[in-house]
Amino acid sequence: MPTQLKHPDIGLHLGLSLPVIALLAVGLAGCGQAESPATVSKNIASAQQRAETKTDRASNKESRDVAKAQQGVDDKVLDRNNVAAADSYKVALAQADGDHDVAIQKCKALAGDAQSHCKQQADADYDAAKANAKETEVSRKR
């Protein structure tokens, strides 16, 4: 008496997979054989071309990424320089204010025209110091 399978669909799977296994066995049998020199040469050229293309793409991406990063660095340097220029202006202006105040106080020791002339000179020096500070700030900013 023939034995019956408890799972009848197993036989169906085995039946379908045997032709697939046979095809794979035939296909794999040819895998170890050498190809013709013309085919090998063509395959090598194709692989070299793919490698060159891949390398070129990676190199181009690298160049773009480095340029983008450098632009970011350049922007940060520019920002830093502009802040430094503005702060230097503020320092020069504070120095000019202080020098002006001291000069005016010294002028108070004088009388009449001498005092008036002294204050005019202090004001002129103050205006020149402010203009110089502004010119320096502008020349340092970009």
C-alpha positions in Angstrom: 0.0 0.0 0.0 1.5 3.3 -1.0 2.1 5.8 1.8 0.3 9.0 1.6 1.9 12.2 2.3 0.5 14.1 5.2 1.0 17.3 3.3 0.1 16.8 -0.3 1.5 20.2 -1.4 5.0 19.2 -0.4 5.1 16.9 -3.4 4.0 19.7 -5.6 6.8 21.9 -4.4 9.3 19.1 -4.9 8.0 18.5 -8.3 8.4 22.1 -9.4 11.7 22.6 -7.8 13.4 19.6 -9.4 13.5 21.2 -12.9 14.8 24.4 -11.3 17.6 22.5 -9.5 18.5 20.7 -12.8 18.8 24.0 -14.6 21.0 25.4 -11.8 23.2 22.4 -11.9 23.7 22.7 -15.7 24.3 26.5 -15.4 26.8 26.1 -12.6 28.7 23.3 -14.5 29.8 26.0 -17.0 30.9 28.5 -14.4 34.4 27.2 -14.0 35.3 27.2 -17.7 37.5 29.9 -19.2 36.0 32.5 -21.4 37.5 33.5 -24.8 40.3 36.1 -24.8 38.0 38.5 -26.7 35.3 38.2 -24.1 37.7 38.6 -21.3 39.2 41.6 -22.9 35.8 43.1 -23.5 34.8 42.4 -19.9 38.0 43.9 -18.5 37.5 47.1 -20.6 33.9 47.3 -19.4 35.0 46.9 -15.7 37.7 49.5 -16.1 35.2 52.0 -17.7 32.8 51.4 -14.8 35.6 51.9 -12.2 36.7 55.1 -14.0 33.2 56.4 -14.1 32.6 55.6 -10.4 35.9 57.2 -9.5 35.2 60.3 -11.5 31.8 60.7 -9.9 33.3 60.3 -6.4 36.0 62.8 -7.2 33.5 65.3 -8.5 31.4 64.9 -5.4 34.5 65.4 -3.3 35.4 68.6 -5.1 31.8 70.0 -4.7 31.8 69.0 -1.0 35.1 70.6 -0.3 34.2 73.8 -2.2 30.9 74.0 -0.2 32.8 73.5 3.1 35.4 76.1 2.1 32.7 78.6 1.3 31.2 78.0 4.7 34.7 78.6 6.2 35.2 81.7 4.1 31.8 83.1 5.2 32.7 82.5 8.9 36.1 84.2 8.5 34.4 87.1 6.8 31.9 87.4 9.6 34.7 87.2 12.2 36.6 89.9 10.4 33.6 92.2 10.2 32.9 91.7 13.9 36.5 92.4 14.7 36.5 95.6 12.5 33.3 96.8 14.2 34.7 96.1 17.7 38.0 97.8 16.8 36.0 100.9 15.7 34.2 100.9 19.1 37.5 100.7 20.9 39.0 103.5 18.8 35.9 105.6 19.4 36.1 105.0 23.2 39.8 106.0 23.1 38.9 109.1 21.1 36.1 110.0 23.6 38.5 109.6 26.5 41.3 111.6 24.8 38.8 114.4 24.0 37.5 114.5 27.6 41.1 114.8 28.9 42.0 117.5 26.4 38.8 119.5 27.3 39.7 119.2 31.0 43.3 120.5 30.2 41.8 123.4 28.3 39.9 124.5 31.4 43.2 125.4 32.9 43.6 128.1 30.3 41.6 131.4 30.0 40.1 133.5 27.2 41.2 132.9 23.6 43.8 130.3 24.7 41.0 128.2 26.2 38.8 128.6 23.2 41.6 127.8 20.8 42.5 124.7 23.0 38.9 123.5 22.9 38.7 124.0 19.1 41.9 122.0 18.7 40.6 119.2 21.0 37.3 119.1 19.0 39.3 118.9 15.7 41.5 116.1 17.0 38.4 114.3 18.2 36.7 114.6 14.8 39.9 113.4 13.1 40.2 110.4 15.5 36.6 109.4 14.8 37.0 109.8 11.0 40.2 107.7 11.2 38.5 105.0 13.3 35.6 104.9 10.8 38.0 104.7 7.8 39.9 101.8 9.5 36.7 100.0 10.2 35.4 100.3 6.6 38.8 99.2 5.1 38.8 96.1 7.3 35.2 95.1 6.5 34.4 93.2 3.3 
